[in-house]
C-alpha cells in the first residue's frame, strides 16, 4: 500500500476552503440568493479557515518537541534568543516569537511556565488543546 502526501499549496488550500464553505452552506440551508459572505458564514458556524487549523497545531507540537530536547541544542537556544535592534524596512513588525508570546499570554501563563509544562507530554497536550479552545472562545465573543 502506498501513501500519497500533498504539499499544501495555496491552490489546494483555497479549493479545500471552497469545499468546506459549500458543505456549510448546504448544512445551514443557505441559498445563493441569500448573499451571505464567507466571513459571515464562518462566524455563524464558528469555523476557522482551513489554513489556520493545522498551522497552529503543528507550531505548538514543534515547540513542545524542541523544549524537550537536550540543553544546548541550536533549536532550543533559538527559542530563548532575543535579537536586538530594529527590523529593516519591508519586514513585518510582528515576529513569530511575538505572536507565540501573545498566544501564551491569552492563556494567563508566562513563557517560563510553558517551558516547564513541556517536560510532561500529557500536560503539554492538555496545554495545546487549551490554546485552541481559548482561540475558539475569542472567535465566538469577538
C-alpha positions in Angstrom: 0.0 0.0 0.0 1.4 3.4 -0.9 0.7 6.6 0.9 0.4 9.9 -1.0 1.2 13.2 0.6 0.1 16.5 -0.7 2.2 19.6 -0.5 -0.2 22.2 0.9 -0.1 24.9 -1.7 -2.3 28.0 -1.8 -4.3 26.5 -4.6 -5.1 23.3 -2.7 -5.9 25.2 0.5 -8.2 27.5 -1.4 -10.0 24.6 -3.1 -10.4 22.8 0.3 -11.8 26.0 1.8 -14.3 26.4 -1.1 -15.5 22.8 -0.5 -15.9 23.4 3.2 -17.9 26.6 2.6 -20.1 24.8 0.1 -20.8 22.0 2.6 -21.5 24.5 5.4 -23.9 26.4 3.1 -25.7 23.1 2.3 -25.9 22.1 6.0 -27.1 25.6 7.1 -29.6 25.6 4.1 -28.2 28.9 2.8 -29.0 29.6 -0.8 -27.2 31.7 -3.4 -29.9 34.3 -3.3 -29.3 34.9 0.5 -26.0 36.7 -0.4 -24.1 35.7 2.8 -20.4 36.2 2.6 -17.9 33.5 3.6 -16.7 35.6 6.6 -20.3 35.8 7.9 -20.7 32.1 7.3 -17.6 31.3 9.3 -18.7 33.5 12.2 -22.1 31.9 12.2 -20.7 28.4 12.2 -17.7 29.2 14.4 -15.3 27.6 11.9 -11.7 28.5 11.5 -10.2 28.7 8.0 -8.5 25.6 6.6 -5.2 27.4 6.5 -5.1 28.2 10.2 -6.3 24.8 11.6 -3.1 22.8 11.0 -0.5 25.6 11.3 -1.2 26.4 14.9 -1.3 22.7 16.0 2.0 21.9 14.1 3.7 25.0 15.6 2.8 24.1 19.2 3.8 20.4 18.6 7.2 21.6 17.3 7.6 24.0 20.3 6.9 21.1 22.7 9.2 18.8 20.9 12.0 21.4 20.9 11.6 22.3 24.5 12.1 18.6 25.5 15.4 18.4 23.7 18.7 18.4 25.5 20.2 21.7 26.8 22.5 23.4 24.3 20.9 22.3 21.1 20.6 25.0 18.5 16.8 24.9 18.2 16.3 25.2 22.0 18.7 28.1 22.1 16.9 29.9 19.3 13.6 29.7 21.2 15.1 31.9 24.0 17.1 34.1 21.7 16.1 37.8 21.7 17.7 39.7 18.8 18.3 43.4 19.5 17.8 46.3 17.1 15.2 47.3 14.6 13.7 45.3 11.7 14.6 46.5 8.3 12.1 48.3 6.1 9.7 45.9 4.5 9.9 43.3 7.2 6.8 42.5 9.3 6.6 44.1 12.7 5.0 41.1 14.2 7.6 38.3 14.6 6.9 34.6 15.1 8.1 34.9 18.7 5.8 37.8 19.5 2.7 36.0 18.1 3.7 33.0 20.1 4.1 35.0 23.3 0.6 36.6 22.7 -0.9 33.2 22.4 0.7 32.2 25.7 -0.4 35.4 27.3 -4.0 34.6 26.3 -3.8 31.5 28.5 -2.6 33.5 31.5 0.8 31.9 31.7 4.3 33.0 31.2 7.0 31.6 28.9 8.9 30.0 31.8 5.7 28.2 32.9 5.2 26.9 29.4 8.8 25.7 29.3 8.2 23.7 32.5 4.9 22.3 31.1 6.7 20.9 28.0 8.7 18.4 30.1 5.5 16.4 30.7 3.9 15.2 27.5 0.4 14.7 28.9 0.4 18.2 30.4 1.7 19.6 27.1 -1.2 18.0 25.2 -3.6 19.5 27.6 -2.0 22.9 27.3 -2.0 22.9 23.5 -5.7 21.8 23.4 -6.5 24.7 25.8 -4.8 27.1 23.4 -7.2 26.1 20.6 -10.2 26.3 22.9 -9.2 29.8 24.0 -8.8 30.9 20.4 -12.3 29.5 19.7 -13.7 31.4 22.7 -12.2 34.7 21.4 -13.7 34.0 18.0 -17.2 33.5 19.4 -17.1 36.6 21.6 -15.4 38.9 19.2 
